[in-house]
Amino acid sequence: MHPSRRKSPLLSSVTVAMKQRKSNNLSVFVVVFSIFLFGVFMYNEDVKSIAEFPFSWPKSQEIQEEPSKQSSTTRETIKNIEDQEIAASINSRTSLEEPQVDQSDQGSQESDYLKSSVSREVDHNKIELPVIEEEEEEVELPPEDCDLFTGRWVFDNVTHPLYKEDECEFLTEQVTCMRNGRKDSLYQNWKWQPNDCTLPAFKPRLLLNKLRNKRLMFVGDSLNRNQWESMVCFAQSVIPPGRKSLNKTGSLNIFRIEDYNTTVEFYWAPFLVESNSDDPNMHSILNRIIMPESINKHAVNWKNVDYLIFNTYIWWMNSFSMKVLRGSFDEGSTEYDEIERPVAYGRVLRTWSKWVEENVDPNRTTVFFSSMSPLHIKSLDWDNPDGIKCAKETTPILNRTTPLNVGTDRRLFVIAANVTKSMKVPVHFINITTLSEYRKDAHTSVYTIRQGKMLTPEQQADPATYADCIHWCLPGLPDTWNEFLYTRIISKS
């Protein structure tokens, strides 16, 4: 038998130490595991917290509150627009049924101006959302082969006028009929509806984007200036104050839009070629003389323009024949020959077409030629024996079954159409004549200026002598002419 062994103190102490170590390791494991579980729990809570709340409480409140504010503002804006439309409709009916005294005195004009300024400041502060919506909104274009110029006038006081007279500071006194005392405003609410398609909705920012870094120029007589003023009002309606300017130097007027590096210009050349009526300020000359083959003095100003819109008509209509200078004005020549109006007109357009073909790059420049803007001198032309020229006319000529003849020289129309059609450089012929002949209601009549001065009450009471049945109120008919240009410009790219 072996003697029983006694554990040595050393072995005993080692065993005890090992047991203690095992116990300690277990405790450490438990502690570490507990911390791990706690960390996972806290991490989940933090993730949940981060998901529910952004890092900045004040920004969170702004983000959450902003849709509510915008929604409220939108509802208020829609309600205000609806109220204004209802009021406008009532006022329009009232002005037709019960002629009223002009309700806007100087004080109310200043008040309206202040309201308009405040409104523009508010709109400027909220400009980004409307801009994004408008730029992203698609515009339906008519088919390229659609005849835009055959159709009818439709009353539309929702989309027309496209701008307001008192919101376009660049309009001249010649065309601001409401400010000049006209009581009815329905002439502003007529929309041209082509028979086989629809003109695209007007979006000023879309137009400006197409005109970015480009020049658009009207060249011609006071009717083209009439249309130029309309286009300026189109373009400036979405531009904040201080970012647009108008500069007049000699025959050239330049409206500049800084943020788009765009200009909308007008160049005075009533016959396109040289004449004794080329002074933009002093041109009331009855004995008008032209140089049909001389165009370069004017045309040097038309180079490097991206959109050119030409016209010439009304200055041809004060006599049946035209005086053609022998020699040149620079040489002091005074003798002239008289030739038939259509013959002289054809010579001028051939000179113009030759210049276009030799100087216009169709890859850069788009050329337009506008047909004749009609006069409304004899009320018998539209079966109104009691009328006095175009005075007091408040509606277009509608539902007419027989051809309308208001004295437009259609011989010149045919010449212009044929010349532009035969050119090598593409020219868009804008046929404004027939659709404008129906607008006896849209002239400035007695609500305008004469030789730079506003008509007096006595002159306004004598429309047979003083009514201007050549030019057009703005907003008004020339806006439709510009809708044709707008359609071509936005369709180009």
QUICOR-V157514 format. One record per residue. N is the residue number from 1. PHI is phi in whole degrees, -180 to 180 (999 if undefined). PSI is psi in radians with two decimals (* if undefined). D_FIRST is the distance of its C-alpha to the first C-alpha in Angstrom with 2 decimals. Layout:
n: [N;N]
phi: [PHI;PHI]
psi: [PSI;PSI]
d_first: [D_FIRST;D_FIRST]
This chain:
n: [1;2;3;4;5;6;7;8;9;10;11;12;13;14;15;16;17;18;19;20;21;22;23;24;25;26;27;28;29;30;31;32;33;34;35;36;37;38;39;40;41;42;43;44;45;46;47;48;49;50;51;52;53;54;55;56;57;58;59;60;61;62;63;64;65;66;67;68;69;70;71;72;73;74;75;76;77;78;79;80;81;82;83;84;85;86;87;88;89;90;91;92;93;94;95;96;97;98;99;100;101;102;103;104;105;106;107;108;109;110;111;112;113;114;115;116;117;118;119;120;121;122;123;124;125;126;127;128;129;130;131;132;133;134;135;136;137;138;139;140;141;142;143;144;145;146;147;148;149;150;151;152;153;154;155;156;157;158;159;160;161;162;163;164;165;166;167;168;169;170;171;172;173;174;175;176;177;178;179;180;181;182;183;184;185;186;187;188;189;190;191;192;193;194;195;196;197;198;199;200;201;202;203;204;205;206;207;208;209;210;211;212;213;214;215;216;217;218;219;220;221;222;223;224;225;226;227;228;229;230;231;232;233;234;235;236;237;238;239;240;241;242;243;244;245;246;247;248;249;250;251;252;253;254;255;256;257;258;259;260;261;262;263;264;265;266;267;268;269;270;271;272;273;274;275;276;277;278;279;280;281;282;283;284;285;286;287;288;289;290;291;292;293;294;295;296;297;298;299;300;301;302;303;304;305;306;307;308;309;310;311;312;313;314;315;316;317;318;319;320;321;322;323;324;325;326;327;328;329;330;331;332;333;334;335;336;337;338;339;340;341;342;343;344;345;346;347;348;349;350;351;352;353;354;355;356;357;358;359;360;361;362;363;364;365;366;367;368;369;370;371;372;373;374;375;376;377;378;379;380;381;382;383;384;385;386;387;388;389;390;391;392;393;394;395;396;397;398;399;400;401;402;403;404;405;406;407;408;409;410;411;412;413;414;415;416;417;418;419;420;421;422;423;424;425;426;427;428;429;430;431;432;433;434;435;436;437;438;439;440;441;442;443;444;445;446;447;448;449;450;451;452;453;454;455;456;457;458;459;460;461;462;463;464;465;466;467;468;469;470;471;472;473;474;475;476;477;478;479;480;481;482;483;484;485;486;487;488;489;490;491;492;493]
phi: [999;-86;-65;-59;-95;-106;-64;-75;-56;-66;-62;-61;-68;-66;-62;-60;-64;-65;-61;-65;-64;-59;-64;-66;-62;-62;-64;-63;-62;-61;-63;-62;-63;-63;-62;-60;-61;-62;-64;-61;-61;-66;-61;-61;-65;-66;-60;-60;-64;-64;-64;-85;-134;-72;-71;-110;-61;-59;-65;-60;-65;-65;-65;-72;-84;-60;-58;-63;-63;-63;-62;-64;-62;-61;-62;-65;-62;-60;-63;-63;-62;-63;-63;-65;-65;-63;-63;-62;-64;-64;-63;-63;-64;-62;-65;-80;-83;-132;-55;-117;-73;-55;-85;-106;-90;-61;-63;-67;-64;-65;-63;-62;-65;-64;-61;-65;-64;-61;-61;-66;-65;-63;-63;-66;-67;-111;-74;-67;-63;-60;-61;-62;-62;-71;-69;-84;-72;-81;-114;-81;-94;-72;-58;-60;-90;-75;-80;-75;-101;-110;180;-152;-91;-124;-71;-151;-96;-96;-98;-124;-74;-79;-156;-109;-55;-79;-105;-117;-70;-93;-70;-89;-63;-63;-118;-86;-64;-64;-64;-88;116;-69;-90;-85;-125;-65;-60;-83;-106;-100;-113;-83;-118;-60;-68;-111;-163;-132;-66;-67;-59;-80;-125;-59;-71;-63;-60;-65;-64;-70;-95;-58;63;-129;-116;-121;-135;-94;-128;152;-102;-70;-73;-70;-66;-56;-72;-61;-60;-61;-65;-60;-67;-54;-73;-77;-63;-114;-102;-69;-57;89;-112;-147;-154;-127;-129;-117;-135;61;-82;-109;-110;-124;-100;-113;-116;-62;-67;-112;50;-122;-126;-119;-121;-134;-121;-79;-156;-62;-110;70;-91;-65;-155;-86;-116;-84;-70;-69;-110;-115;-131;-80;-118;-77;-88;-85;-128;-124;-119;-61;-103;-116;-131;-65;-59;-80;-67;-60;-85;-99;-74;61;-104;-87;-133;-115;-121;-106;-156;-164;-160;-62;-77;-88;-98;-90;-154;-80;-125;-115;-93;-111;-69;-91;95;-141;-68;-62;-88;80;-65;-129;-79;-147;-111;-104;-130;-62;-53;-62;-65;-66;-63;-63;-63;-65;-69;-69;-63;-63;-64;-63;-63;-59;-68;-90;-126;-103;-92;-65;-73;-109;-106;-104;-112;-123;-132;-91;-76;-75;-88;-80;-104;-132;-98;-115;-67;-65;-62;-116;63;-125;-66;-93;-79;-124;52;-97;-64;67;-81;-122;-136;-68;-80;-121;54;-88;-99;-104;-58;-97;-130;-111;96;-65;-81;-70;-63;-70;-59;-63;-61;-63;-64;-70;-64;-66;-70;-90;-77;-73;-79;-61;-128;-84;-88;-93;-86;-92;-68;-63;-64;-79;-63;-78;-100;-63;-86;-103;-76;-71;51;-96;-102;-157;-113;-137;51;85;-123;-65;-62;-78;-55;-67;-70;-63;-79;-124;-64;-59;-96;-111;-66;-92;-107;-111;-88;-125;-66;-128;-59;170;-56;-58;-62;-66;-56;-73;-64;-65;-62;-55;-61;-69;-67;-76;-83;-66;-122]
psi: [2.41;2.46;2.44;2.46;2.48;2.33;2.30;2.67;-0.59;-0.83;-0.71;-0.76;-0.60;-0.72;-0.81;-0.72;-0.70;-0.72;-0.72;-0.68;-0.75;-0.74;-0.72;-0.72;-0.71;-0.73;-0.76;-0.72;-0.78;-0.78;-0.82;-0.75;-0.70;-0.76;-0.71;-0.82;-0.74;-0.73;-0.76;-0.75;-0.82;-0.66;-0.77;-0.71;-0.69;-0.76;-0.78;-0.75;-0.76;-0.72;-0.58;-0.50;2.36;3.04;-0.52;2.01;-0.82;-0.72;-0.62;-0.73;-0.69;-0.77;-0.72;-0.56;-0.43;-0.81;-0.64;-0.77;-0.80;-0.72;-0.74;-0.77;-0.74;-0.78;-0.73;-0.72;-0.81;-0.75;-0.73;-0.73;-0.77;-0.73;-0.72;-0.70;-0.72;-0.78;-0.74;-0.71;-0.74;-0.77;-0.69;-0.78;-0.72;-0.73;-0.48;-0.72;-0.67;1.66;2.29;2.82;2.53;2.09;-0.08;1.82;-3.10;-0.71;-0.78;-0.57;-0.74;-0.69;-0.77;-0.67;-0.72;-0.75;-0.72;-0.68;-0.79;-0.75;-0.73;-0.63;-0.75;-0.78;-0.63;-0.64;-0.47;0.56;-0.46;-0.76;-0.87;-0.68;-0.81;-0.76;-0.75;-0.71;-0.55;-0.30;2.29;2.53;2.22;2.12;2.54;2.73;2.57;-0.54;0.11;2.36;1.83;-0.29;-0.04;2.08;-2.49;2.82;2.29;2.30;2.26;1.69;0.27;-0.88;-0.24;2.39;2.80;-0.25;2.98;2.49;-0.80;-0.02;0.06;1.72;-0.21;-0.03;2.44;2.87;-0.36;-0.48;-0.08;1.30;-0.72;-0.77;-0.50;0.08;-0.02;2.34;-0.70;2.55;0.13;-0.38;-0.32;-0.20;0.28;2.28;2.42;2.22;1.81;2.68;-0.68;0.07;-3.02;2.40;2.48;2.62;2.40;2.15;1.82;-0.65;-0.56;-0.78;-0.81;-0.63;-0.64;-0.47;0.06;2.28;0.47;2.88;2.35;2.25;2.29;2.36;2.22;-2.43;-2.86;-0.35;-0.62;-0.57;-0.67;-0.80;-0.60;-0.77;-0.68;-0.79;-0.64;-0.75;-0.65;-0.95;-0.68;-0.19;-0.40;0.20;2.22;2.74;2.53;-0.16;0.28;2.61;2.74;2.23;2.27;2.14;1.86;-2.21;-0.11;2.18;2.25;2.03;2.11;2.38;1.87;-0.84;-0.31;-0.01;0.83;2.52;2.49;1.97;2.76;2.32;2.17;2.00;1.43;-0.44;0.05;-0.76;3.08;2.50;3.03;0.22;0.40;-0.18;2.15;-0.27;-0.66;1.42;0.25;1.34;2.14;-0.67;1.37;2.32;2.39;2.84;1.60;-0.44;0.17;1.93;-0.27;-0.56;-0.66;-0.79;-0.37;-0.41;-0.11;-0.07;2.66;0.53;2.46;-0.55;2.08;2.22;1.96;2.65;2.73;2.13;-1.03;-0.51;-0.11;-0.13;0.09;-0.06;2.77;-0.36;2.81;2.54;2.13;2.13;2.41;2.05;-2.51;2.79;-0.62;-0.54;0.00;0.32;2.51;-0.28;2.56;2.85;2.59;2.20;2.84;2.52;-0.89;-0.61;-0.79;-0.68;-0.74;-0.71;-0.73;-0.80;-0.52;-0.66;-0.78;-0.79;-0.64;-0.74;-0.77;-0.82;-0.47;-0.29;-0.19;2.23;1.90;-0.28;-0.37;-0.78;2.32;2.27;2.36;2.62;2.15;2.39;-2.94;2.31;2.11;2.86;2.79;1.47;-0.63;2.01;-0.33;-0.39;-0.50;0.50;0.75;1.49;-0.34;-0.03;2.84;1.73;-2.30;0.05;2.46;0.22;2.27;-0.09;2.70;2.98;2.03;2.68;0.69;2.31;-0.35;2.68;2.50;2.35;1.87;0.30;0.17;2.36;1.65;-0.28;-0.70;-0.60;-0.82;-0.74;-0.83;-0.75;-0.74;-0.73;-0.83;-0.57;-0.53;-0.03;2.60;-0.68;2.21;2.32;2.21;2.03;1.96;1.82;1.52;-0.08;-1.04;-0.80;-0.51;-0.45;-0.44;-0.15;1.02;-0.31;-0.18;0.07;2.82;-0.41;-2.17;0.12;1.07;-2.92;2.80;2.13;0.75;-0.03;2.49;2.43;2.43;2.85;-0.63;-0.69;-0.68;-0.50;-0.01;1.17;-0.46;-0.54;-0.69;-0.15;2.25;1.80;0.54;-0.92;2.97;2.50;2.65;2.39;2.69;-2.60;-0.79;-0.37;-0.64;-0.74;-0.70;-0.43;-0.58;-0.78;-0.80;-0.77;-0.76;-0.68;-0.81;-0.30;-0.27;-0.69;*]
d_first: [0.00;3.57;6.16;8.62;11.54;14.96;17.86;20.03;23.59;24.88;23.00;23.95;27.51;27.67;26.57;29.11;31.68;31.17;31.59;34.69;36.00;35.65;37.45;40.12;40.70;41.19;43.64;45.55;45.74;47.05;49.58;50.75;51.04;53.02;55.33;55.83;56.81;59.12;60.70;61.36;62.91;65.12;66.10;67.26;69.23;70.80;71.74;73.25;75.05;76.40;77.57;79.42;80.96;82.32;81.48;84.86;85.87;89.58;89.87;88.15;90.83;93.56;92.21;91.81;95.18;97.17;97.48;98.74;101.32;102.41;102.67;104.73;106.93;107.46;108.49;110.85;112.31;112.90;114.53;116.74;117.79;118.64;120.62;122.46;123.30;124.65;126.67;127.94;128.99;130.85;132.51;133.59;135.19;136.83;138.26;139.92;141.25;142.15;142.88;141.47;142.08;139.48;136.69;135.06;136.63;135.44;133.08;131.34;131.06;129.29;127.00;126.22;125.58;123.12;121.36;121.24;119.80;117.08;116.32;116.05;113.67;111.43;111.57;110.76;107.64;106.48;107.79;104.62;104.00;107.58;107.70;104.54;105.77;109.17;107.96;105.46;107.99;109.51;113.29;114.82;117.41;120.45;120.84;122.54;125.48;126.13;129.59;128.84;132.52;133.69;132.73;133.67;133.27;130.82;130.58;127.09;126.55;122.75;122.27;125.69;126.72;124.00;124.40;126.44;129.62;128.63;125.23;126.71;128.17;129.59;132.20;135.78;138.46;140.16;137.54;136.12;138.30;136.48;136.56;140.24;141.14;140.48;139.53;138.11;134.84;134.43;135.41;131.90;130.17;131.33;128.88;129.92;128.43;128.85;129.57;126.76;123.94;122.93;122.94;119.43;118.40;119.26;116.24;117.35;114.02;113.93;117.39;116.40;113.36;115.66;118.01;115.34;116.61;119.87;123.57;125.64;129.39;132.36;135.64;139.03;141.18;140.70;139.23;136.42;136.07;135.89;133.01;131.36;131.28;129.61;126.94;126.33;125.71;123.34;121.29;121.33;120.16;116.45;116.83;116.17;118.89;118.97;117.68;121.07;124.49;128.02;130.21;133.82;135.52;138.87;138.60;134.80;132.66;128.91;126.36;122.98;119.52;117.13;113.74;114.76;116.94;119.62;123.39;125.85;129.30;132.96;135.70;139.33;141.45;143.62;145.11;142.12;144.69;146.75;149.34;151.33;148.98;145.83;145.73;142.91;144.77;148.49;148.97;151.37;153.91;156.26;157.63;154.37;154.35;151.59;150.76;149.22;147.88;146.45;142.86;140.93;141.65;139.70;137.24;135.74;134.00;132.47;130.35;126.53;126.48;123.94;125.93;129.74;131.81;135.57;138.57;142.32;144.85;146.33;148.27;150.11;151.60;154.34;156.86;157.55;157.72;155.74;157.12;155.80;156.36;158.24;156.38;153.68;153.29;152.25;155.63;157.45;158.69;160.34;161.98;160.27;160.74;160.24;158.35;157.07;153.86;151.84;152.98;151.87;148.60;147.86;148.57;146.21;143.34;143.80;143.57;140.45;138.80;139.51;137.81;134.75;134.41;134.79;132.57;129.91;126.59;125.64;121.97;122.06;125.02;125.85;129.56;131.19;134.85;135.91;138.95;141.75;141.19;144.08;146.62;147.76;151.32;153.26;151.93;154.09;151.65;149.19;151.87;152.10;155.82;155.24;152.67;153.24;151.41;147.65;148.03;146.44;144.68;141.29;139.97;139.75;142.06;140.17;140.72;143.64;144.79;147.45;146.89;146.96;149.32;149.15;150.96;148.11;149.47;147.58;149.16;146.96;143.95;144.58;145.01;141.73;139.83;141.25;140.70;137.08;136.39;137.80;135.86;133.25;131.06;129.77;131.46;130.49;133.72;133.11;135.68;136.17;139.84;140.07;137.24;138.76;142.22;140.93;139.93;143.23;141.27;139.10;141.67;141.94;145.47;146.78;143.34;143.28;144.95;148.14;148.70;145.74;146.81;145.71;148.40;150.28;150.67;154.23;153.07;150.33;153.02;154.87;152.47;155.32;155.64;152.21;149.55;147.20;146.53;145.00;141.78;138.87;137.02;133.36;131.03;132.95;134.08;133.01;129.41;129.72;131.00;127.89;125.69;127.03;126.08;122.67;122.06;122.92;120.92;117.66;118.12;118.44;114.73]
